[in-house]
Amino acid sequence: MQFVPFERLTLEQHGEAARILVDAFVHMPSAWNTPEEANEEIALFLEDDEYQAWALTDDEKVLGWVGAVQHHDVAWELHPLCVDPSVQGRGIGRTLVRKLEEAAQQTGVITIWLGTDDDFGGTSIFGKDLYPDPLSAMKDLAPATRHPYVFYEQLGYVVTGVLPDVNGLGEHDIMMAKRIRP
C-alpha cells in the first residue's frame, strides 16, 4: 500500500475517491449524496491551498482517503475520512488518520479537530432537544449504532462539544479533538 498526495492521483483515481466519498457516507443524509457533490468536494482539495488530502492506494486502486483543512497555523480540521465500504474494518481508516497526524506534526500543528454528525440516529442524543444546556446533555452520549465518534475515541480523540441542530432539529454535530504535540 502507498500513500499518495491528492494532487498526484490520476483523473481516474480522483473519480474513485469521489465514488468512495458517496459510498462511505450513504447512511448520512447530510453528506455527499451524488457524484456531482462528491466531485465538487474533491475539487476543493485540488484547487484550494488550505485543503490537502492523501489517498491510500493498493495497486493503483484507491482504498480510502483523508483530508485536512488548515484553518489555523497550529490546528487542522480532519475532513473527511472515507474508506471504501468493501475494505472497511481492515485498519485503513486508522492508517489514514495516523498519516494525517504525522503530516500535521511535521508542519507544527498542535491540535486536530473534527465534527462527526449524527443525522442518522447513531447516538443517544439523536432527536433530542439539547437546549438550554447542550454540554449537560452530552453527559449521556452513547452509541446507538455504529457511530464514528467511537472510532475516533479509540484513536485518542475526545469529545469537546456539540453543535445542536446543525443538520436539522435533533440532528447534531459532535465535536472532537486531539492534541498531537506536547
C-alpha positions as CSV (number, residue, x, y, z in Angstrom):
1,M,0.0,0.0,0.0
2,Q,1.1,3.5,-0.8
3,F,0.1,7.0,0.4
4,V,-0.4,9.4,-2.4
5,P,-1.0,13.1,-2.1
6,F,-4.2,14.0,-3.8
7,E,-2.5,16.2,-6.4
8,R,-0.5,13.2,-7.7
9,L,-3.6,11.0,-8.2
10,T,-4.8,10.3,-11.8
11,L,-8.1,11.6,-13.0
12,E,-9.4,8.0,-12.7
13,Q,-8.3,7.9,-9.1
14,H,-10.0,11.2,-8.4
15,G,-13.2,9.6,-9.7
16,E,-12.6,6.6,-7.4
17,A,-12.1,9.0,-4.4
18,A,-15.4,10.7,-5.3
19,R,-17.2,7.4,-5.5
20,I,-15.8,6.3,-2.1
21,L,-17.0,9.6,-0.6
22,V,-20.6,8.9,-1.7
23,D,-20.5,5.2,-0.8
24,A,-18.9,5.6,2.6
25,F,-21.4,8.2,3.7
26,V,-24.5,6.7,2.1
27,H,-26.1,6.4,5.6
28,M,-25.8,10.1,6.3
29,P,-28.5,12.3,4.8
30,S,-26.3,15.5,5.2
31,A,-23.3,14.0,3.4
32,W,-22.4,13.9,-0.3
33,N,-25.3,12.2,-1.9
34,T,-24.4,12.5,-5.6
35,P,-21.3,12.1,-7.8
36,E,-21.6,15.8,-8.6
37,E,-21.4,16.8,-4.9
38,A,-18.5,14.4,-4.3
39,N,-16.6,15.8,-7.3
40,E,-17.1,19.4,-6.0
41,E,-15.6,18.3,-2.7
42,I,-12.7,16.6,-4.5
43,A,-12.1,19.8,-6.4
44,L,-11.6,21.8,-3.2
45,F,-8.6,19.6,-2.3
46,L,-7.1,20.2,-5.7
47,E,-7.7,23.9,-6.0
48,D,-7.6,25.5,-2.5
49,D,-4.3,25.8,-0.7
50,E,-6.0,25.4,2.7
51,Y,-7.1,21.9,1.8
52,Q,-4.9,18.9,1.5
53,A,-5.6,15.2,1.3
54,W,-3.9,11.8,1.0
55,A,-5.1,8.6,-0.5
56,L,-4.1,5.1,0.4
57,T,-3.8,3.0,-2.7
58,D,-3.1,-0.6,-3.4
59,D,-2.0,-1.5,-7.0
60,E,-3.2,2.0,-8.1
61,K,-6.7,1.3,-6.6
62,V,-7.9,4.0,-4.1
63,L,-8.9,2.2,-0.8
64,G,-9.7,5.4,1.1
65,W,-8.6,8.9,1.7
66,V,-8.3,11.6,4.4
67,G,-8.4,15.3,4.1
68,A,-7.3,18.2,6.2
69,V,-8.4,21.8,6.3
70,Q,-5.9,24.3,7.7
71,H,-8.0,26.9,9.4
72,H,-5.1,28.0,11.7
73,D,-1.3,27.6,11.7
74,V,-1.5,25.2,14.7
75,A,-4.8,23.4,14.2
76,W,-6.2,21.4,11.3
77,E,-9.7,20.1,10.8
78,L,-9.8,16.4,9.8
79,H,-12.3,16.4,6.9
80,P,-13.3,14.0,5.6
81,L,-12.2,10.4,6.3
82,C,-13.6,7.9,4.0
83,V,-12.8,4.2,3.3
84,D,-14.3,2.1,0.5
85,P,-17.0,0.1,2.2
86,S,-15.6,-3.1,0.5
87,V,-12.4,-2.8,2.6
88,Q,-13.7,-1.2,5.8
89,G,-12.7,-2.9,9.1
90,R,-9.1,-3.6,7.9
91,G,-7.3,-0.7,9.6
92,I,-7.3,1.6,6.6
93,G,-9.1,4.4,8.4
94,R,-6.7,4.2,11.3
95,T,-3.7,4.2,8.9
96,L,-5.1,7.3,7.1
97,V,-5.7,9.2,10.4
98,R,-2.1,8.4,11.5
99,K,-0.8,9.7,8.2
100,L,-2.7,12.9,8.7
101,E,-1.4,13.2,12.2
102,E,2.2,12.7,11.0
103,A,1.9,15.3,8.3
104,A,0.3,17.7,10.8
105,Q,3.2,17.2,13.3
106,Q,5.8,17.9,10.6
107,T,4.2,21.3,9.9
108,G,3.9,22.4,13.6
109,V,0.2,21.6,14.1
110,I,-0.7,21.1,17.8
111,T,-4.4,20.1,17.5
112,I,-6.5,18.2,15.1
113,W,-10.3,18.6,15.4
114,L,-13.3,17.2,13.6
115,G,-17.0,17.1,13.6
116,T,-18.9,13.9,13.4
117,D,-22.5,14.3,12.5
118,D,-25.4,12.4,13.9
119,D,-28.2,12.9,11.4
120,F,-29.0,9.2,11.2
121,G,-29.7,8.0,14.7
122,G,-26.2,6.8,15.6
123,T,-26.1,8.2,19.2
124,S,-28.2,8.6,22.3
125,I,-28.6,12.3,21.6
126,F,-30.1,11.9,18.2
127,G,-33.6,13.5,18.0
128,K,-33.2,15.2,21.4
129,D,-33.6,18.8,22.2
130,L,-30.2,19.7,23.7
131,Y,-31.2,23.2,24.7
132,P,-30.9,25.1,27.0
133,D,-27.8,23.3,28.2
134,P,-26.1,21.3,25.4
135,L,-23.0,20.4,27.4
136,S,-25.1,18.8,30.2
137,A,-27.0,16.9,27.6
138,M,-23.7,15.4,26.3
139,K,-23.1,13.6,29.6
140,D,-25.3,10.8,28.4
141,L,-23.7,10.4,25.0
142,A,-23.5,6.8,24.0
143,P,-23.6,5.0,20.6
144,A,-27.0,3.7,19.5
145,T,-25.5,2.1,16.4
146,R,-22.0,2.2,14.8
147,H,-21.3,5.9,15.1
148,P,-17.8,7.2,14.0
149,Y,-17.2,9.1,17.3
150,V,-16.4,5.7,18.9
151,F,-13.7,5.0,16.2
152,Y,-12.2,8.4,16.9
153,E,-12.2,7.9,20.7
154,Q,-10.2,4.7,20.1
155,L,-7.6,6.8,18.3
156,G,-7.3,9.3,21.2
157,Y,-9.8,11.9,20.1
158,V,-12.0,13.3,22.9
159,V,-15.5,14.8,22.7
160,T,-15.1,18.6,23.2
161,G,-18.6,19.8,22.5
162,V,-21.6,19.7,20.3
163,L,-23.3,21.9,17.7
164,P,-27.0,21.3,18.3
165,D,-29.4,21.1,15.4
166,V,-26.9,21.9,12.6
167,N,-28.3,19.3,10.3
168,G,-31.9,19.8,11.4
169,L,-33.9,19.5,14.6
170,G,-32.3,16.9,16.8
171,E,-29.5,16.3,14.3
172,H,-26.3,17.3,15.9
173,D,-22.6,17.6,15.1
174,I,-20.4,16.1,17.8
175,M,-17.1,18.0,18.0
176,M,-13.9,16.1,18.8
177,A,-10.2,17.0,19.1
178,K,-6.8,15.5,19.8
179,R,-3.5,17.2,20.8
180,I,-0.8,15.6,18.7
181,R,2.2,17.5,20.1
182,P,3.0,18.4,23.6
